[in-house]
Amino acid sequence: MESKKTCDHISDHTTKINDQTNHNLLQAKAQPKYLVYIKILCIPGIVFFKVYILKLRILKGYDGYYEAKSKAFERLLLYFKYIEALKVHHNRENRT
């Protein structure tokens, strides 16, 4: 069984992840800041485990490992961007 690749290069894949997190950030619901920090610590590991072990990507070898790692990084990046957006919003409120 051949795996379907959507990107030829890592830079293309990174750009795709960045675009996806920007899209998801616009749809994110407001969350308390402390909850986002807790999610940063827990969720990427859970996502990696879910994709790599439970969805059996471990059987794909390195491609499966990279896919699981990319999904975990995507979720981590989403939370970092959310915190950054909160800080920017907070700084704008303090200026006025």
N, C-alpha and C positions, 0 to 999 in steps of 0.2 A: 504494500500500500504506500503510495507516494504522498508526502505531505504537501499541502498547498502553501506556497510562499507568496506573500503579498508585496514584499519589498526585496530588492536585490542587494541593497547595501545597508549597513548599520545606520548610516547618516539618514537614509530615507525612513528607516524604522523609527529613529529618534524624532524626526520631524513629525511623523504620524502620531506618535505618543504625545508630543507637545500640542499638536492641534486638537487631539481628542481630550486632553485635560483642560484646555481652554474652553472647549464646548461644554464639558461636564461642569466646569466651574460656574458657568452662567446659569446652569440648572440647579446648582447646589442650594439646599435649604439652609437657612441660618441655624448655626449650631453654637453652643457655648464654646468659648475658646479652650477651656480646660478639657472638654470632651475631644476636641480635635487633637490636642497633644497626646491624649491617651490612645487615640486611634493611630497616630503616627508610630507609637511604640508597638502596637499589637497587630493592626490590620495587614501590613505588608507581609509579615510572616505567615499569617493565616491564609492570605491569598496565594502565596507561594506553595504552601502545603496543599491547599485545595486543588490548585492546577496541576502541580507536579505529581502528587501522590493519588489523590482521589479521582482525578480525571485521567490518570494513567499516562501522563506525558513522560513519565520516567522510562517508559518502553521505547520512546523515540530517541533516546540518547541525548547528545548535546543539543539538538534542536528543541527537544522537550524542555530541557533545563533552561535554555535561553528564553523560550516562550514563557515559562513560569516566572523567571527572573524579570522579564520585561513587564508582565502583568503586575507584579508586586511593585516594581519601580513606578509604573503608571499611577498606581493608587497612592504611593508615597508622594509623588510629584503633585498630585491633585491636592493633597492636604497641605503641602508646603505653599502652593499657590493660594490656597484659601487663607492661610495665616498671613501671607504677604498682602492680600487684598484687605484683610481686616486692619492691618497696620497702616496701610495707605489711607483707608477710610478714617481711621482714628486720627491720623496726622492732619487730614483735611479739616476735620471737625475742630481740632485744637487751633488751627490757624485763623479761623473765622470767629 
